[in-house]
Amino acid sequence: MRASFEPLAQVDGERFFERVARVKKAEWIIGRVVQPGSTVLAGDNSTEQWLLETVDALLPFYERAISFYE
């Protein structure tokens, strides 16, 4: 299976979770891609800020996904 990548702003969250609820076995990864040479990799305060923004953006997806197992 070929991995596909979509910008978070373009993800239809409702459609995604409807599919997660229907499919009994699935594997998915959510995250961010850092391009080589990005200033995020410089190791200064921008790295920490980038990580915090990532957690803020992705946490709702993880929380909702976990709810399927409760």
Distance bins in CASP14 RR format, pairs under 12 A and 6 or more apart:
PFRMAT RR
TARGET T0000
AUTHOR 0000-0000-0000
RMODE 2
METHOD distances of the structure
MODEL  1
1 26 0 0 0 0 0 1 0 0 0 0 0
1 27 0 0 0 0 1 0 0 0 0 0 0
1 28 0 0 0 0 0 1 0 0 0 0 0
3 27 0 0 0 0 0 1 0 0 0 0 0
3 28 0 0 0 0 1 0 0 0 0 0 0
3 29 0 0 0 0 1 0 0 0 0 0 0
3 30 0 0 0 0 0 1 0 0 0 0 0
3 31 0 0 0 0 0 1 0 0 0 0 0
3 33 0 0 0 0 0 1 0 0 0 0 0
4 10 0 0 0 0 0 1 0 0 0 0 0
4 11 0 0 0 0 0 1 0 0 0 0 0
4 16 0 0 0 0 0 1 0 0 0 0 0
4 28 0 0 0 0 0 1 0 0 0 0 0
4 29 0 0 0 0 0 1 0 0 0 0 0
5 11 0 0 0 0 0 1 0 0 0 0 0
5 28 0 0 0 0 0 1 0 0 0 0 0
5 29 0 0 0 0 1 0 0 0 0 0 0
5 30 0 0 0 0 0 1 0 0 0 0 0
5 31 0 0 0 0 1 0 0 0 0 0 0
5 32 0 0 0 0 0 1 0 0 0 0 0
5 33 1 0 0 1 0 0 0 0 0 0 0
6 12 0 0 0 0 1 0 0 0 0 0 0
6 13 0 0 0 0 0 1 0 0 0 0 0
6 15 0 0 0 0 0 1 0 0 0 0 0
6 16 0 0 0 0 1 0 0 0 0 0 0
6 28 0 0 0 0 0 1 0 0 0 0 0
6 30 0 0 0 0 0 1 0 0 0 0 0
6 31 0 0 0 0 0 1 0 0 0 0 0
6 33 0 0 0 0 0 1 0 0 0 0 0
7 30 0 0 0 0 0 1 0 0 0 0 0
7 31 0 0 0 0 0 1 0 0 0 0 0
7 32 0 0 0 0 0 1 0 0 0 0 0
7 33 0 0 0 0 0 1 0 0 0 0 0
7 57 0 0 0 0 0 1 0 0 0 0 0
8 16 0 0 0 0 0 1 0 0 0 0 0
8 30 0 0 0 0 1 0 0 0 0 0 0
8 31 0 0 0 0 1 0 0 0 0 0 0
8 32 0 0 0 0 1 0 0 0 0 0 0
8 33 0 0 0 0 0 1 0 0 0 0 0
8 53 0 0 0 0 0 1 0 0 0 0 0
8 54 0 0 0 0 1 0 0 0 0 0 0
8 56 0 0 0 0 0 1 0 0 0 0 0
8 57 1 0 1 0 0 0 0 0 0 0 0
8 58 1 0 0 1 0 0 0 0 0 0 0
8 59 0 0 0 0 0 1 0 0 0 0 0
8 60 0 0 0 0 0 1 0 0 0 0 0
8 61 0 0 0 0 1 0 0 0 0 0 0
9 57 0 0 0 0 1 0 0 0 0 0 0
10 16 0 0 0 0 0 1 0 0 0 0 0
11 17 0 0 0 0 0 1 0 0 0 0 0
11 19 0 0 0 0 0 1 0 0 0 0 0
11 28 0 0 0 0 0 1 0 0 0 0 0
11 30 0 0 0 0 1 0 0 0 0 0 0
11 31 0 0 0 0 0 1 0 0 0 0 0
11 57 0 0 0 0 0 1 0 0 0 0 0
11 58 0 0 0 0 0 1 0 0 0 0 0
11 60 0 0 0 0 0 1 0 0 0 0 0
11 61 0 0 0 0 1 0 0 0 0 0 0
12 18 0 0 0 0 1 0 0 0 0 0 0
12 19 0 0 0 0 1 0 0 0 0 0 0
13 19 0 0 0 0 1 0 0 0 0 0 0
13 20 0 0 0 0 1 0 0 0 0 0 0
13 21 0 0 0 0 0 1 0 0 0 0 0
13 30 0 0 0 0 0 1 0 0 0 0 0
13 60 0 0 0 0 1 0 0 0 0 0 0
13 61 1 0 0 1 0 0 0 0 0 0 0
13 64 0 0 0 0 1 0 0 0 0 0 0
13 65 0 0 0 0 0 1 0 0 0 0 0
14 20 0 0 0 0 0 1 0 0 0 0 0
14 21 0 0 0 0 0 1 0 0 0 0 0
14 61 0 0 0 0 0 1 0 0 0 0 0
14 64 0 0 0 0 0 1 0 0 0 0 0
15 21 0 0 0 0 0 1 0 0 0 0 0
15 22 0 0 0 0 0 1 0 0 0 0 0
16 22 0 0 0 0 0 1 0 0 0 0 0
16 23 0 0 0 0 0 1 0 0 0 0 0
16 26 0 0 0 0 0 1 0 0 0 0 0
16 28 0 0 0 0 1 0 0 0 0 0 0
16 30 0 0 0 0 1 0 0 0 0 0 0
16 60 0 0 0 0 0 1 0 0 0 0 0
16 61 0 0 0 0 1 0 0 0 0 0 0
16 64 0 0 0 0 1 0 0 0 0 0 0
16 65 0 0 0 0 1 0 0 0 0 0 0
16 68 0 0 0 0 0 1 0 0 0 0 0
17 23 0 0 0 0 0 1 0 0 0 0 0
17 26 0 0 0 0 0 1 0 0 0 0 0
17 28 0 0 0 0 0 1 0 0 0 0 0
17 60 0 0 0 0 0 1 0 0 0 0 0
17 61 0 0 0 0 1 0 0 0 0 0 0
17 62 0 0 0 0 0 1 0 0 0 0 0
17 63 0 0 0 0 0 1 0 0 0 0 0
17 64 1 0 1 0 0 0 0 0 0 0 0
17 65 1 0 0 1 0 0 0 0 0 0 0
17 66 0 0 0 0 0 1 0 0 0 0 0
17 67 0 0 0 0 1 0 0 0 0 0 0
17 68 0 0 0 0 1 0 0 0 0 0 0
18 64 0 0 0 0 0 1 0 0 0 0 0
18 68 0 0 0 0 0 1 0 0 0 0 0
19 26 1 0 0 1 0 0 0 0 0 0 0
19 28 0 0 0 0 1 0 0 0 0 0 0
19 65 0 0 0 0 0 1 0 0 0 0 0
19 68 0 0 0 0 0 1 0 0 0 0 0
20 26 1 0 0 1 0 0 0 0 0 0 0
20 27 0 0 0 0 0 1 0 0 0 0 0
20 28 1 0 0 1 0 0 0 0 0 0 0
20 30 0 0 0 0 0 1 0 0 0 0 0
20 61 0 0 0 0 1 0 0 0 0 0 0
20 62 0 0 0 0 0 1 0 0 0 0 0
20 64 0 0 0 0 1 0 0 0 0 0 0
20 65 1 0 0 1 0 0 0 0 0 0 0
20 66 0 0 0 0 0 1 0 0 0 0 0
20 67 0 0 0 0 0 1 0 0 0 0 0
20 68 1 0 0 1 0 0 0 0 0 0 0
20 69 0 0 0 0 0 1 0 0 0 0 0
21 64 0 0 0 0 0 1 0 0 0 0 0
21 65 0 0 0 0 0 1 0 0 0 0 0
21 67 0 0 0 0 0 1 0 0 0 0 0
21 68 1 0 0 1 0 0 0 0 0 0 0
21 69 0 0 0 0 0 1 0 0 0 0 0
22 68 0 0 0 0 0 1 0 0 0 0 0
23 68 0 0 0 0 0 1 0 0 0 0 0
24 68 0 0 0 0 0 1 0 0 0 0 0
26 65 0 0 0 0 1 0 0 0 0 0 0
26 68 0 0 0 0 0 1 0 0 0 0 0
27 65 0 0 0 0 0 1 0 0 0 0 0
28 61 0 0 0 0 1 0 0 0 0 0 0
28 62 0 0 0 0 0 1 0 0 0 0 0
28 65 0 0 0 0 1 0 0 0 0 0 0
28 68 0 0 0 0 0 1 0 0 0 0 0
29 58 0 0 0 0 0 1 0 0 0 0 0
29 61 0 0 0 0 0 1 0 0 0 0 0
29 62 0 0 0 0 0 1 0 0 0 0 0
29 65 0 0 0 0 0 1 0 0 0 0 0
30 54 0 0 0 0 1 0 0 0 0 0 0
30 55 0 0 0 0 0 1 0 0 0 0 0
30 57 0 0 0 0 1 0 0 0 0 0 0
30 58 1 0 1 0 0 0 0 0 0 0 0
30 59 0 0 0 0 0 1 0 0 0 0 0
30 60 0 0 0 0 0 1 0 0 0 0 0
30 61 1 0 1 0 0 0 0 0 0 0 0
30 62 1 0 0 1 0 0 0 0 0 0 0
30 63 0 0 0 0 0 1 0 0 0 0 0
30 64 0 0 0 0 0 1 0 0 0 0 0
30 65 0 0 0 0 1 0 0 0 0 0 0
31 50 0 0 0 0 0 1 0 0 0 0 0
31 51 0 0 0 0 0 1 0 0 0 0 0
31 53 0 0 0 0 0 1 0 0 0 0 0
31 54 1 0 0 1 0 0 0 0 0 0 0
31 55 0 0 0 0 0 1 0 0 0 0 0
31 57 0 0 0 0 1 0 0 0 0 0 0
31 58 1 0 1 0 0 0 0 0 0 0 0
31 59 0 0 0 0 0 1 0 0 0 0 0
31 61 0 0 0 0 1 0 0 0 0 0 0
31 62 0 0 0 0 1 0 0 0 0 0 0
32 38 0 0 0 0 0 1 0 0 0 0 0
32 40 0 0 0 0 1 0 0 0 0 0 0
32 50 0 0 0 0 1 0 0 0 0 0 0
32 51 0 0 0 0 1 0 0 0 0 0 0
32 53 0 0 0 0 1 0 0 0 0 0 0
32 54 1 0 1 0 0 0 0 0 0 0 0
32 55 0 0 0 0 0 1 0 0 0 0 0
32 56 0 0 0 0 0 1 0 0 0 0 0
32 57 0 0 0 0 1 0 0 0 0 0 0
32 58 1 0 0 1 0 0 0 0 0 0 0
33 40 0 0 0 0 0 1 0 0 0 0 0
33 50 0 0 0 0 0 1 0 0 0 0 0
33 54 0 0 0 0 0 1 0 0 0 0 0
34 40 1 0 1 0 0 0 0 0 0 0 0
34 41 1 0 0 1 0 0 0 0 0 0 0
34 42 0 0 0 0 0 1 0 0 0 0 0
34 43 0 0 0 0 0 1 0 0 0 0 0
34 46 0 0 0 0 0 1 0 0 0 0 0
34 47 0 0 0 0 1 0 0 0 0 0 0
34 50 0 0 0 0 1 0 0 0 0 0 0
34 51 0 0 0 0 0 1 0 0 0 0 0
34 54 0 0 0 0 1 0 0 0 0 0 0
35 41 0 0 0 0 1 0 0 0 0 0 0
37 43 0 0 0 0 0 1 0 0 0 0 0
38 46 0 0 0 0 1 0 0 0 0 0 0
38 47 0 0 0 0 1 0 0 0 0 0 0
38 50 0 0 0 0 1 0 0 0 0 0 0
39 45 0 0 0 0 0 1 0 0 0 0 0
39 46 1 0 1 0 0 0 0 0 0 0 0
39 47 0 0 0 0 1 0 0 0 0 0 0
39 49 0 0 0 0 0 1 0 0 0 0 0
39 50 0 0 0 0 1 0 0 0 0 0 0
40 46 1 0 0 1 0 0 0 0 0 0 0
40 47 1 0 1 0 0 0 0 0 0 0 0
40 48 0 0 0 0 1 0 0 0 0 0 0
40 49 0 0 0 0 1 0 0 0 0 0 0
40 50 1 0 1 0 0 0 0 0 0 0 0
40 51 0 0 0 0 1 0 0 0 0 0 0
40 52 0 0 0 0 0 1 0 0 0 0 0
40 53 0 0 0 0 0 1 0 0 0 0 0
40 54 0 0 0 0 1 0 0 0 0 0 0
41 47 1 0 0 1 0 0 0 0 0 0 0
41 50 0 0 0 0 1 0 0 0 0 0 0
41 51 0 0 0 0 0 1 0 0 0 0 0
42 48 0 0 0 0 0 1 0 0 0 0 0
42 49 0 0 0 0 0 1 0 0 0 0 0
42 50 0 0 0 0 0 1 0 0 0 0 0
43 49 0 0 0 0 0 1 0 0 0 0 0
43 50 0 0 0 0 1 0 0 0 0 0 0
43 51 0 0 0 0 0 1 0 0 0 0 0
44 50 0 0 0 0 0 1 0 0 0 0 0
45 51 0 0 0 0 0 1 0 0 0 0 0
45 52 0 0 0 0 0 1 0 0 0 0 0
46 52 0 0 0 0 0 1 0 0 0 0 0
46 53 0 0 0 0 0 1 0 0 0 0 0
47 53 0 0 0 0 0 1 0 0 0 0 0
47 54 0 0 0 0 0 1 0 0 0 0 0
48 54 0 0 0 0 0 1 0 0 0 0 0
48 55 0 0 0 0 0 1 0 0 0 0 0
49 55 0 0 0 0 0 1 0 0 0 0 0
49 56 0 0 0 0 0 1 0 0 0 0 0
50 56 0 0 0 0 0 1 0 0 0 0 0
50 57 0 0 0 0 0 1 0 0 0 0 0
51 57 0 0 0 0 0 1 0 0 0 0 0
51 58 0 0 0 0 0 1 0 0 0 0 0
52 58 0 0 0 0 0 1 0 0 0 0 0
52 59 0 0 0 0 0 1 0 0 0 0 0
53 59 0 0 0 0 0 1 0 0 0 0 0
54 61 0 0 0 0 0 1 0 0 0 0 0
54 62 0 0 0 0 0 1 0 0 0 0 0
55 61 0 0 0 0 0 1 0 0 0 0 0
55 62 0 0 0 0 1 0 0 0 0 0 0
55 63 0 0 0 0 0 1 0 0 0 0 0
56 62 0 0 0 0 0 1 0 0 0 0 0
56 63 0 0 0 0 0 1 0 0 0 0 0
58 64 0 0 0 0 0 1 0 0 0 0 0
58 65 0 0 0 0 0 1 0 0 0 0 0
59 65 0 0 0 0 0 1 0 0 0 0 0
59 66 0 0 0 0 0 1 0 0 0 0 0
60 66 0 0 0 0 0 1 0 0 0 0 0
60 67 0 0 0 0 0 1 0 0 0 0 0
61 67 0 0 0 0 0 1 0 0 0 0 0
61 68 0 0 0 0 0 1 0 0 0 0 0
62 68 0 0 0 0 0 1 0 0 0 0 0
62 69 0 0 0 0 0 1 0 0 0 0 0
63 69 0 0 0 0 0 1 0 0 0 0 0
63 70 0 0 0 0 0 1 0 0 0 0 0
64 70 0 0 0 0 0 1 0 0 0 0 0
END
